[in-house]
Amino acid sequence: MDRDEVVAEFGRYLRLERDLSPHTVRAYLSDVSSLLDHTGGSVERLEIGVLREWLAGQHAAGKARATLARRTACARTFTAYCHRRGWLSGDPGLLLGSAKAPRPLPAVLDQRQAEAVLDVASTGEPKELRDQALLELLYATGVRVSELCALDVDDVDRERNVIRVVGKGRKERTVPFGLPALRALDRWCIHGRSLWMRAGSGPALFLGVRGGRIDAGTVRRVVHARLAQVEGAPDMGPHGLRHSAATHLLEGGADLRSVQELLGHASLNTTQIYTHVSIERLRAAYRQAHPRA
């Protein structure tokens, strides 16, 4: 098949069958294009030596370990797909080792900083009401920024204090939140959202200033701006609030399985990084406070 047709077919497979996010699809298609450039556009030339040569070139070019890990995963997915389609007689990706990306401990707020981020007086302007509501909900639930942006008004169950979240792979989960988030949501919906609603607003819970559904970039700017007001707080985006929520849950006595379900992690291994964060914070406190540390 023509090189562009192969890439287009693979893209449809990633979107429709694998149900990957648009960001992941773009990254994988970029990787596949790079791989096919290396083979001169020929799928038939894909074999283990060529794959290793391509990845070695990426390493020599100074690509980060996380990038190499993603490109290794992409190559394996692509060769398996080509084999199933009959474009390759075998799957060379099976012989390709899995590159592991480093997993640095995420930066998190301590509980005092989290309170300072959320304990801000409001003048009642719609933007302030919206920003406070989304910050409260991000920290209360630990949802991803994409999940927050996708929330509709009907996804909030005010009687049970839970939200319905559609996460990765279109998996649905129910996440509880507390009274501070509920109060902030009510103030936004009654005194803010109603003023910003337009004909095209639809059911979106959080709106931009023009009345459309809020986007991830706006949420990131809100989080960065609020964190900049708190002395000593690390500069991080919405995912940092997710990390902080998970860490504080574990520090408060929540079990790992419950945190996994709340965050929507497919594997418990992903959630376990927060136990390491809690241990590191405990060690830091011990070193600072114990006279014989």
Secondary structure, DSSP 8 states (H G I E B T S, - for coil): --HHHHHHHHHHIIIIIS---HHHHHHHHHHHHHHHHHTTT-STT--HHHHHHHHHHHHHTT--HHHHHHHHHHHHHHHHHHHHHTSSSS-GGGGS--------------HHHHHHHH-------HHHHHHHHHHHHHHHH---HHHHHT-BGGGEETTTTEEEEE-GGG-EEEEE--HHHHHHHHHHIIIIIHHH--TT-TTBSSB-TTSSB--HHHHHHHHHHHHTTSTT-----HHHHHHHHHHHHHHTT--HHHHHHHHT-SSHHHHTHHHHHHHHHHHHHHHHH-TT-
